[in-house]
């Protein structure tokens, strides 16, 4: 693992800068199982909640490239029009009656 860190010191620095610059927008860090070893040795890693790096949750995905680290951003989402618990949408009138 030490050899990996030495060969990737520039990429590790880029990763830390990227996370710091986008911290409020990053929801999760997505990695392949092959890369978890680096994270576990890092000073920024915590095993709490299944693993976090700089307080961002790490999710392992077997289908990701072993050469890349991916991110799930908060602002990259599509919102759906979902009803409330009573099955009523925001644009519909809420006429709730109490059943006796």
N, C-alpha and C positions, 0 to 999 in steps of 0.2 A: 504494500500500500504506500510505503514511503516513496518508491520509485514513481508511482502514479501521481502523487502529490508534486514531486519535483518536476515531472514532465508537464504538469497542468497548472503550475502556479499562476501563470498569466490568466488562464481561464477561470481559476478559482477567484482571483481578484476581480475579474469582470463579473462573475456571478454575484459576489458580495456587493459590488457597486450597483449592479442592476436591481438587486433586492432592496437595497437602501433607497434608491431613487424611486422605486415603484411600490414601496412598502404598503401604503394605504390601499392600493388597488389589487394587490396579490391576495387571492383567497387560498390557493394551495400550490404546492410545488409537486409536479408530477415527474417521477423518475422510473427507470427500469430497475429491477432487483439487483442488477450488476453494479449499480452505482451507490447502493445503500451503504456499502463499506466506507466510502469516503465520508459520507455524512455522519456516520456513527463515530468516526475518529475526530471530527471537527469540534472545536471549542464552542461552536454555535449550536450544536445538536443537543436535543433533550429527548429522552425516551418517553416522556409523558404524552398522553393522547395518541399513542401509536407512532410517535416520532414527529418532532418539529425541528426546524432549522430557522434560527432567528425568529422564533415564535410563529412561524408559518408551518402549517401542517404538511407533512410529507405523505404522498400517496404513491404506492408502488403499482406499476402497471406493466404486466408482462408483454404487452404489445408495443411498447415504446422502444425507440432506438436506444441501445446501450451507450451511444455516444452523445446523447443530448439530454438536457434538462428542460422540461416544459413547465408552463405556468397556467393556472386557471385564474383569470382576472375577474374581478367583481363587475366591471362595467361592460364586459362582453357577454351580454345575456339578452334573451328575448322574453318579454313579459307576456303572460297570457291573462285573459279576462276570466278570472275564476270567481265563482260565487262564494258568499260567506257561508257560515255553518248552516244557515237556514235555507240554502239553495237560492238565495236572492243575489242578483248582480248589482254592482254599484249604481248602474243607471236605472234600476227598477225601484219602485216605491216599496218601502218596508212597512207592511201592515201586519204586525204580529198580534195575534189574539191569544188570550190565555184560555186553554182548554180546562173545563171544569170536570 
